[in-house]
Amino acid sequence: IEWIDLAKGFSIILVVYGHCGLASVPYIGEWFAAFRMPFFFFVSGLLYNPSKFIKTTDFFHKKWPTLIRPFLIFSAIVFICFYFVDEQQFQDRLKTFVQLGWGGYALWFIPVLFVTQLIYLLVCNKTDSNRNRLILILLLALVGFLTYKLDIPNYWNINFTLTAVLFFGLGSIMCNSFNNFLNSKSFFQLSVILTILVIVSSLYLFNN
């Protein structure tokens, strides 16, 4: 599906942009940062089909080679590099990793994505309609927001998953409707809608 491929590519570009020097460009860097990760999780949700996982064990078997194993391998490689570069830093990083995970390092989002998908799978298994799923993920996002505002310890960024599951779930719930909407609009209409969204978000950003 072409528009999903384009969205995936755009999401990857935004993430790379967020990790390079251009992220410090006034306004533009903040504007991209405001929706970069929510957009990433929304696009991931577009590609998620909970009906593929009849049992939770099916989910773990599917995610082992695509998320869990790569995370463990790359984490091990990074720690090996730490060990040979600075043994003290290796010990400090290892202790922090056991307690908090990768924190703000680039590998942080892999376990968050995994747990987000797992939570949404459990939500789908416990609900029988998109309406009920939407209510539940809104409540989870509210809990995630409150844990952030109350400065509750965020071990392994687990609190972020409660907010991420909202964007991920919206992508899954809205996929078909979004596809029908895009197919029903002309290029001109979509361009006008996109321009309005950019203007509104820019005005909001420039007015703090």
C-alpha positions in Angstrom: 0.0 0.0 0.0 1.9 3.0 -1.3 0.7 5.6 1.2 1.7 3.4 4.1 5.2 2.9 2.5 5.5 6.7 2.2 4.4 7.2 5.8 7.0 4.6 7.0 9.8 6.4 5.0 8.7 9.8 6.3 8.7 8.4 9.8 12.3 7.1 9.4 13.5 10.4 8.1 12.0 12.2 11.0 13.7 9.9 13.5 17.1 10.3 11.8 16.5 14.1 11.7 15.8 14.0 15.4 19.2 12.4 16.1 21.4 14.7 14.1 22.5 18.4 14.5 19.5 19.7 12.5 17.3 18.9 15.5 18.6 22.1 17.1 17.3 24.4 14.4 14.9 26.8 16.1 11.1 26.1 15.7 11.6 23.5 13.0 13.4 21.1 15.3 10.8 21.5 18.0 8.0 21.2 15.4 9.3 17.8 14.2 10.0 16.7 17.8 6.4 17.4 18.8 5.0 14.6 16.6 7.9 12.5 15.5 7.5 9.6 18.0 3.6 9.7 18.1 3.7 9.5 14.3 6.1 6.5 14.4 3.8 4.6 16.7 0.7 5.6 14.7 2.4 4.2 11.5 3.4 1.0 13.4 -0.3 0.6 14.4 -1.4 0.9 10.7 0.6 -2.3 10.1 -0.6 -4.2 13.1 -3.3 -6.9 12.8 -4.2 -8.4 16.2 -6.2 -11.2 14.6 -2.9 -12.7 13.6 -2.2 -13.5 17.2 -4.8 -16.0 18.4 -2.7 -16.7 21.5 -0.3 -14.5 23.3 2.4 -17.1 22.7 2.0 -16.5 19.0 2.9 -12.9 19.6 6.1 -13.8 21.4 7.1 -16.2 18.7 6.5 -13.5 16.1 8.3 -10.8 17.9 11.4 -12.8 19.0 13.2 -12.5 15.7 12.0 -9.0 14.8 12.3 -7.1 18.1 13.5 -9.1 21.1 16.5 -10.9 19.6 17.9 -7.8 17.7 17.5 -5.8 20.9 19.5 -8.3 23.0 22.2 -8.6 20.3 22.7 -4.9 19.8 22.7 -4.3 23.5 25.4 -6.9 24.0 27.5 -5.3 21.2 27.2 -1.9 22.8 28.2 -3.2 26.2 31.2 -5.0 24.7 32.3 -1.7 23.2 31.9 0.0 26.6 34.0 -2.7 28.2 37.0 -2.3 25.9 36.7 1.5 25.8 36.1 2.3 29.5 35.7 -0.5 32.1 34.3 1.8 34.7 31.8 3.2 32.3 30.9 -0.4 31.4 30.1 -1.1 35.0 28.1 2.1 35.5 26.1 1.5 32.3 25.4 -2.1 33.1 24.0 -1.2 36.6 21.9 1.6 35.0 20.7 -0.8 32.3 19.5 -3.4 34.8 17.5 -0.8 36.7 16.3 1.6 34.0 17.0 0.1 30.6 18.6 2.3 27.9 17.1 5.5 29.1 17.5 8.1 26.3 19.8 6.1 24.1 18.6 5.0 20.7 17.8 1.5 21.7 15.2 2.6 24.3 12.2 2.5 21.8 12.6 -1.3 21.0 11.3 -2.6 24.3 8.8 0.2 24.4 7.4 -0.8 21.0 7.3 -4.4 22.1 5.4 -3.7 25.3 3.1 -1.3 23.5 2.2 -3.9 21.0 1.7 -6.5 23.8 -0.6 -4.1 25.7 -2.7 -3.4 22.7 -3.0 -7.1 21.9 -4.3 -7.6 25.4 -6.7 -4.7 24.9 -8.0 -6.3 21.7 -8.4 -9.7 23.4 -10.4 -8.1 26.2 -12.7 -5.9 24.0 -15.0 -6.7 21.2 -15.4 -3.4 19.4 -13.2 -0.5 18.3 -15.3 1.9 20.4 -14.4 0.0 23.6 -10.7 -0.3 22.5 -10.6 3.5 22.0 -12.0 4.1 25.4 -9.5 1.8 27.0 -6.4 3.1 25.3 -7.6 6.7 26.1 -7.7 5.7 29.8 -4.3 4.1 29.6 -2.9 7.3 28.0 -4.4 9.3 30.8 -2.6 7.1 33.3 0.6 7.5 31.4 0.2 11.3 31.3 -0.4 11.4 35.1 2.6 9.2 35.9 4.7 11.7 33.9 3.2 14.8 35.6 3.6 13.2 39.0 7.2 12.3 38.2 6.6 8.6 39.1 9.8 6.5 38.4 9.9 5.5 34.8 11.7 2.1 34.8 12.7 1.0 31.3 10.5 3.9 29.9 7.5 1.7 30.8 5.3 4.7 31.5 5.8 5.8 27.9 4.1 2.7 26.7 0.8 3.8 28.2 0.8 6.9 26.1 2.3 5.2 23.0 -0.4 2.6 23.0 -2.9 5.4 22.3 -1.2 6.4 19.0 -0.5 2.8 18.1 -4.1 1.8 18.7 -5.4 4.8 16.7 -3.3 3.6 13.8 -4.7 0.1 14.0 -8.3 1.3 14.5 -8.2 4.0 11.8 -6.3 2.1 9.1 -9.2 1.1 6.9 -11.1 4.4 7.4 -7.9 6.3 6.7 -7.3 4.3 3.5 -10.9 4.9 2.3 -10.5 8.6 3.1 -7.3 8.9 1.1 -8.7 7.0 -1.9 -11.8 9.2 -1.9 -9.9 12.5 -2.1 -8.1 14.1 -5.0 -4.5 15.2 -4.9 -5.7 18.8 -4.7 -8.0 18.2 -1.8 -5.4 16.3 0.1 -2.9 19.1 -0.5 -5.3 21.7 0.8 -6.0 19.6 4.0 -2.3 19.0 4.5 -1.5 22.8 4.1 -4.2 23.7 6.6 -2.8 21.2 9.1 0.7 22.6 8.7 -0.5 26.2 9.1 -2.5 25.4 12.2 0.3 23.4 13.9 2.9 26.1 13.0 0.7 28.8 14.5 0.4 26.8 17.6 4.1 26.2 17.8 5.1 29.9 17.2 2.7 31.0 19.9 4.3 28.6 22.4 
